[in-house]
Amino acid sequence: MLLRSALLLLLAGILLLICSGSTAQRSRVRRQNMKVRINATGDTIVMKFLRPNPDVKLEGYILGYGSSMFSKQFIQLPENGEPYETEIDAEPKYLVAVQPIPTNDVKKQCTGKVNLDKPLHLVIGSVTPTAVLLSWGTFVKTPYEGNIMNDCLEDGFYTIRYRERNRKWNYQTCPTSDTVIDNLKPNTPYEFGVRSNKDDRGGMWSKPVIHNTNMGDKSMQKPIKPSRTVIAKTVKPMMAIFPPRPGPLRPSLSKKTNLVGKPGGMDKVMDLKQDKADILKPKLPPPTPKPAKLAKTTPAPDTNNNRSESWETSSAFSSLPASEVDALGKKRYIAPHVVYKTDKKPEEPCSITTSLTYFPDDEATESNVTAPPRSAPQNLTVVTVEGCPSFIILDWEKTDNDTTEYEVISTTKGPDGEQVSILTTNQTHTAVENLRPESSYEFKVKPKNELGEGPSSEPVSFNTESADPRVSENVSGKDAIWTQFPFKTDSFSECNGKQYVKRTWYRKFVGVQICNSLRYKIYLSDSLTGKFYNIGDQTGHGEDHCQFVDSFLDGRTGTQVPADNLPARSGYYRAMRQEPVNFGHIGGNSHITYVSWYECGTPIPGKW
């Protein structure tokens, strides 16, 4: 009787929906009539929604509600016509809502209008002792508000630059009119600037703003003396919105030490000045060993590379690939401007960090520019690693002494038309990440300085190879599984970049914090808003944890420290791939190790 009642209520809900048209207000397109065909046999109901025409895609949901809070259910209509089968309670009433997807909903809705002719007004406020909030709109806004999915993540509407006074600039792109810059030094003056970007053009830099990071305690903060430079207006600290992100480990992923607060609550990071008489007293047992044991956290494969050897002289690089075809039998792209790194083994994960060791950084020189750059960059070369379609390294010759930075412009054509990505660097090489397999790209480099820009290099083309099925399975429609979302970590990481989360295959959340798209720290959590914990390994050093980012490979990991040399802490752990994880003590006397980063061959966020 209960099942029969539920079926009748389900049918009534469907008919009510069709007649009411209550969802019409959600669509801005012309209303399209829809019908549903229902086939009820015994204990089975099959509903088929008849589309106005075959090209129309549908969206909708099933909502169940009843007298008890435990009977509430919400089931989203699967995308792209994928089949879906589930169990629903027989007691509640059900409402089925289905409509055509409005055509304007599939377009990207990006933030703000870009004005290249007017400098932006930059406002800065402290978030933690090592992080600041930058905003350059009319109002100071809070990042991460609203929907955590960001459709315009890689469009790069703005470029931010920051540095310690009289040091080299650091650059970062941002699609929104606010962002958080972390991994800064506490109680240190920094210079910040921002400019607009549109396609391959850059706007004027904002007036330089000097901001002093704080010490976490107002009584300890020393305000910077005013100068002729514009001083930013500060905003109130937003500790509840932005959890503190610990900085990298420092020798004894120094006069300042990070302390970890009570487990289960928000981690409190305090930077204390020390002198010879200071004594470190952690608040909770067991005592944390000195960071000196953890400071050397470079992977063993990297230390074997001869860092003084350049790609131009190394036998690992060749104008021809070792194999003319990729893993799926497609011919690899060969051109005079393309160089292949040929020594990667098929079972070895791709590594941007290892590849960049063959590209030594240029020494920074301070020069007084007198005019915009006059020469275009020459000999632009695409350096690619055989078996690694997600990134390339561009290398070119230095232009003239008036050049202080370069814009690297990458262009490709996709389903939404031409897509342009802009990177800014003060080196004569850079890695271009998150490329799509089997896609065509065009690259060019433009020299710049504070007085203007110079002529662009001649564009060069490159076609990426096929995705390697030995790394991960390429499932159509599941490219956007990673969502940018700030989470609280039980930190032990060398990575301080953006954070992404997704749901795992056994009802836990996996979180990653990236060093670059192919190197990241992996965490696990029971809750999206709870703490994300380290993952320990009982029989190795986390090589099989690449399963959590959908990689079939045994990954390359950070320095493999014995468990008794690691701080004892709570975390997840397991012994073998496919085995569910347990929660308990790792490190210390547990004989369970954990590491500071992973390279699994799978790019994150996996979208260019």
N, C-alpha and C positions, 0 to 999 in steps of 0.2 A: 504493500500500500504506500509506504514512504517513497519508493522509487517511482511509482505511478504518479504520486502527487508532485514529485520533483519534476517529472517530465512535463506535466501539464503546466506547472509554473514557468518552466523554461520556454515552452511554446508561447505562453501568454506574454512573456517578456519580449520575445522576438517580434510578435505581432504589434505590441505596443510601441516598440522602437520604430518599426517601419511607418506606422501611422503618425507618430508624434513629430518626427523631423527635428528632435531636440538638438542634434549635433550639427545642424546646418550652420549655426553661427560660427563654428570653428573653421569653416572653409570660406575662402574669399573667391573661389572659382564658381562658375555657374553650376547650379545644383543639377546633379545627375541622378536619375531615378535608378534605384537598385531593387532587386528582388532576391528572395532566398528560397531555395528549394529544400524541403525537409522530408527526410525518409525515416520513419520510425518503425522499427521491427522488433517486437519483443522488448528486450532490455537495451536496445541500441538506437541511438539517434544520430543521423548523419545530416549535417547542414551544409549546403552548397550555395555560396553567394554568387549571384549572376552579375558579372561586371558589365557596365554599359558597352565597353569594347575591349578587345584583348589586351590593349596597351595600358589599361588603367590598373594601377596598383592599389591595394586595399590596406587600410589600417583599422585597428579596433581592439576591443577587449571584451572579456567576460567578467562581470562583477557579481560575486555571490555575497549575500548578507542575510543575517538571521537574528535570533534573539540573543545569541551568545557571541561574545567577541572572538571566540575561537573558531566560529564558523565563517568568518569573513575570508573571502578569497578574491584574488585579482590575477587574471590570466591574460597576458598580452597576446594579440594575434601574431603568429610567427611571420617574420619577414620573408620576402622573395618566394612566397608560396611553399615554404618548407612544411612538411607534415608535422603534426603535433598531437600527442595523445597523453591524457592525464586522468587522474581520478578526482572527482568532486563529491562533496558531501551531498546526501539526498535531502537534508532538512531545509537548507536556506532557499530563498528565492534567488533567481538569476536574471541578470540583465545583460543582453548581448548587444554591443554597439559596434557597428562596422560602417565605414564610409570610404569613398575614394580618397586617396592621398592628394591634397591640394598641390597643384604644380609648383606654386611659389614656395612651398615648404622645403623642397629639395635643394633650394639654392642656399649658398652660404650667407649668413647674416653676420657681417663683420662689424667691428666697432669703429665708430668715429670716421670723420673725413680727414683726409691727409692734405695739409697745406704746406707746400715745399718752400713758399716764399717768405713765411713769417716764422721766426724762431719760437719754439715752444717755451712756456713758462713752467719751470720745474720746481716742485715742492717735495721736501724730504722729511721723513720722520723716523725715529728709532723704533724698532720692533723688539729686538733683543740686543744684548751687547755685541753680537756679531752679525746682525742683519738690520737693514733699513728698508722702509717702504718709499718707493718713488712714484709720484703721480704728476702728470703734466696735462690734466684736463682742467675744466672749470671748477670741478669739485674734487676734493680728496676722496678717492673711492677705495673700497675694500676688495682686494683680490679674492678669488675663490667663492664669491657670493653667487647665488643662483645656481644654474645648471653647471655641474662640474665637467660636463663634456664641452670642449671648446672646438667648434667647427673650423675656426680660423687659426689653429695653433701654429701652423708652419708658414703663414702668409708673410710674416715679418714686416709689419707696417712701420715699426720704429726700431732704431738702433740706440742702445744705451752704452756709454763708455764711462769707466770709473778707474781711479788709480789713487795710490798714496801720493802725497805731494812730491812732484818732480820724479816720479817713477814711470814705468811703461804703462800704457793704457790697456785695460781689459775691455772686451766688447761683448755685448749680448743683444740678441734680437728679441722683440716682443710684439705680439699682434694686438695687444690692448694698450690702453692709456695709463696703465699702472703695473707695477711689478715689485717683487721683493728681491733684493740683492743680498745674498748671505755669504758665509765663509769669509767675513771681514775680520780685521783685528780689532779688539775692543780698545776704547779710549785712544783712537787714532784718527787724525784728520784725513778725509778723502775728498777728492774732487770728482764731481759728477757732471755729465752732460747727456743730452738726448736730442735726436733729430728725427724727422719724418723720412720715410722711404716710399716710393711709388714706382713699381716696375723696376727699371734699372737706374732710376734717378734718386739722389739723396738731397734732402733739404739742408737748411742751415743749422749748425749746432746751437743749442740753447746757450745762454750766458753761463759761464762756469759757476757752479754752486759748491761751496765748501761746507761739509758736514762732519761733525765729530761724533764717532760712535761712542756709546755710553758704557758705563761699568756695571749696569744693572741696578745701581743704587744712586739716587739723585745726589745724596750727600758726597758721593765719591767722584762724581762726574765733574770734570774741569771744562768749562765752556771755552770755545776757541775765541781768540781775540778778533774783534771785527776788523776787516780790512776794506780795501776798495772793491773787493769782489762781492757779488750779491750773496747774502746769507739766507739759507732756506728757512722757511717757517716750519716749525716742528709740529707734529701731531701727537696726541696722546698715545702711549704704548698700547699695542693690541695683543697682549700676551694670551688672551683667551682664544683669539682667532688664529694666531700664528704660533704654533708650538715651537720652542727653541730647537734649532738645529745645531748639533755639536760640530765644531770645526775639526779639521784633520788632526791626527795624532802628532804631537811634537816630541822631539827628543827630550831626555830628562834635563778609514779609514780612517829647554824653554823655561821662562819665568812664569808661565801661566799654565794652569792645570784645570781640566774639566772635571767637575764632580757630578755624579748621577744621583738624582733624588729618589724618593720612595717609589717602589714598583707599584703599578696599578694607577698611579696618579700622573699628573703632568711632570715631566722631567724638568728640574730646575738647574740651569747651567750658570755657574758663578765663576767669574774670572777674578782671581785674587792676586794682588802683588805680593811677591815673596822676597824675603832676604835670607841670609844665611841662617837666621834663628827660627825661621818658620817651620812648623811641623804640620804635615798633612794628616788631618783627622777625618776620615770618612764617617758619615752619619750612621751608616748601616753596615753590619757585618755581612759577608766576610770582607776583609780589607782588599782593595783593588791594588794589584801590583803596579809598580811604576811603569809609565808608558814607554820607558826606554827599551823594554823587552819587545815592544810591539812596533817600534818606530820604523824598522826596516821591513817594509811590506811590499817589496817589489817581487813579481813572480819569478820563479826559477828560469823559465824559458827566456825572459827578457834579459836576465843578467848574462846570458851566454852570448848575446849579440855584441858585436864590436861597435860601440856607440860612435867611435871616431870614423867608422867606415860610412861613406855616403852611398846613396843609391846609384850614383853615376859610376862608381868604381867597384861596386859589389857584383859578384858573379851570380847573385840571386835574382838579378834583374836582367831582362832581355827584351828586345824589340818584338820578339815572337813568343807566344805562349808555348808551354811544354806540350800541350795538346790543342789541336786546332778546334776541337769541339768541346762543349761544356757537358755537364752531367746528364742533360737530356738530349744530347746529340746535336745541339744547335751550334753553328759556326761562331767562334769568338771574333770580336771586332778587331781588325788589324788596320793600322794607319801609321804614317810616319811620326805622328805626335803622341802615340800610345806606347807605353812601356809596361811590361808584365813582370810581376814578382812571381817566380815560378816554383819556389821551394816549399810551399805550404802542403802538408800532407792532407789527404781527403778526410781523415777522421779528426783533424785538428780544427778547433774553432777559429773563425776569422777574428783578427785582432787589429783594431785601429792603433792602439798604443804601441804594439810591437812594430808595426809598419812605419810609424812616425819616428822611431829611433834612428832610421836611416836619413832623416831630414833634420840636420842640426839647426837650431834657432840662430837667427841673425843677431849680432850684437847691437844693442840699442845705442843710438848716437843722438845727442841733442844738437839740433841745427836750427838756425834762424832762417825760416823760409822767406823768400822775397817775391815769389810769384807762384801761381798754380803749376803743377807738374807739366812739363812740355813733351815728354817722351812716353810712348806707349810701351807696356811690358812686352818683352820679346821671348820667343822660344817657350810658349805655354805648352806644358806637357801633362798628359793624363797618365798617372801611374795607378795601375789597378792590380789587385791580388787575384791570381787565378783561383777560381772557386768562391769568390766573395763578391756577389753582385750588389750588396747594399751600400758600398762606399767606394770612393776613389780619392786619390790625393793629387791635387793640382800643384805644379811647381813651375816657376817662371824666373826670369832674370830681373835683377833690380833695375829700376828705371834711372832716376837721377837723384841728386841730393835734396831736391825740394819735395820728394815724396815721403810722407810720414805714415801713410796707411793705404790699404788697397781694398776695393770692393770686389768681391768674387760673385759673379752673377750666373746663376744656373737656371736654365729654361727647359721645360718639357711640355708636351701636349698630352692632356689626359681627358677623361670624360667630361670635365667641367671647362674645357678649353685650355688655353695656354696658362701654365703656372710658372711663376718666377720666384726664386729664392735668392736672397742677398746675404752674404756673410762679409764681415769686416775683420781685417787682420793687419797687424803691423809687421808680419813676416812675408817672405817670398814663397810660401807654400801654405796649404791648408787642406784639411780633410773635408770632403763634402759627403754628408751622411744621409741615411734613410732614403736611398735611391730605390726605385722599384725595379724588380727583375724584368728582363726583356723589354726595356724601354729605351727610347732615344733621348739624348740630352745634348744641349749646347752650352758651352762654358766660355766666359770671357772675363778679363780682369781689368779694372779701371784704377789708376793711381789717383790719390787725393792728398790734400793738406787743408789747413784751416782757411786758406785763401781761395780754394776752389778745387776743381777736378781736372785731370788731364785726359788725353785720348785713350780709348779702350784698346786692348789687345785685339788681334784678329780672333774671331770666335773659332773654337775647335769643337768637333762633334765626337760623341761616344755612345755606343749601344751597350747596355748592361747585359750580362749573360743570364741564363735561366737560373731560377732558384734550385738549390741542391736538395733533392728529396731525402738525402741522408741526414740533413740537419733537422728539418721539421716538415710537417705536412702542410701544403698550401691549400687551405679550405676556403672556397669562395664565400664571400659575405661575412667573414670573420676577421677582417683586417683591423677593425677598430675596437678590439677587445680591451685595450688599455685605456684607462681614464686618468687624466691628470688630477691628482687629489693629494693634498698635504696630510700626511699621517704622522702619528707620534711613534718614535722608534726607540727600542732598547739598543742604543747605537754601538756599533763596532764596524766602522766603514771608512774606506778611503774616498768614497763617492759623496759629493755634496751638491749634485745637480737636482733637476726636477724629480718629483716623485709621481709614480703611476701605480694604480691598483687594478686588479681584476679578480673575479671569483674563480676558485680552483675547481677541479673536478670532484672533490670530495668535501664540499661545503665549508671551505675556509677561504679567506682572502689572502692573496699573495700581493705583496707590495715590493716595488723596486725603486731604488734611488740611483740615478745614472751618473757615471763618470763620463761616458759617451754612449752612443747608441748600441755598442757591442760590449761595453764593460759596465757592470752595475752590481749593487748589493741587493740580495734577495732576502725578504722577510716574510713571515706568516703571522696571521691574526685570526681570531674567532669573530672579530667585530670590525666593521669599517671605521668606527669611531674609537675603538680601543687601541691598546698598544700593539705595535708590530714587533715580533721577537726574532732573534737570530735562529738559524736552523743548524743544529749540530749533526755530526756524522759519527756513528759508532765504529765504522769499518774503513773509513777513508778520510778525505778532507773536503767533502761536499761536491765531488765531481758529478754525482748523479742528481744533485739538486737542480740541474738544468731542466729536469722534467717539469718543474713548476713554471717555467716560461716556455713550455711546449717544444723543447729541443730534445732530439733523440741522442745527441752527442754527450759523452762525458766531458765536462767543461774544464777549462783552465781556471785555476783559482788563485787567490792571494797567498801570501807566505804561509806555509804549512807549519804552524807552531804546535808543539805538543800540548795536550790538554792541560797538563799541570803548570804550564807557563802562561795560560790564558786566564783572565778574570773569571771567577765562578759567578754564574748568573742563571736566571731562569730562561728557558727557551724550548723550542720544539726540537725533536731529534728522531732519527731513524737510522737503519743500517744499510738498506738496499733500495734500489729503484723499484717503484710500484708499491712499496710498503707504506701503509698509513703512518702518520707521525704521532709521537707521544709528546707530552709536555712534562718537563721536570728540570733538573739541574744539568747544566752543560758547562764545560771548562773545569778548571780547578782539579779536584780529585775524582771527577766523574768519568774520566777516560773518554770523554766525548769532545771532539774538536769542532771549531767553527772558524770561518775565514772572513776576510774584509771585503772581498769582491769576487765576482764570477764573470767568465767569458764563455758564453754558450753557443755562439754562432748565430743566434736569433736577435735581430735588431729590435730595439724598443725606442720609441713607440711603434716602430714598424710602419711608418707612414711618412711620405715626403711632402 
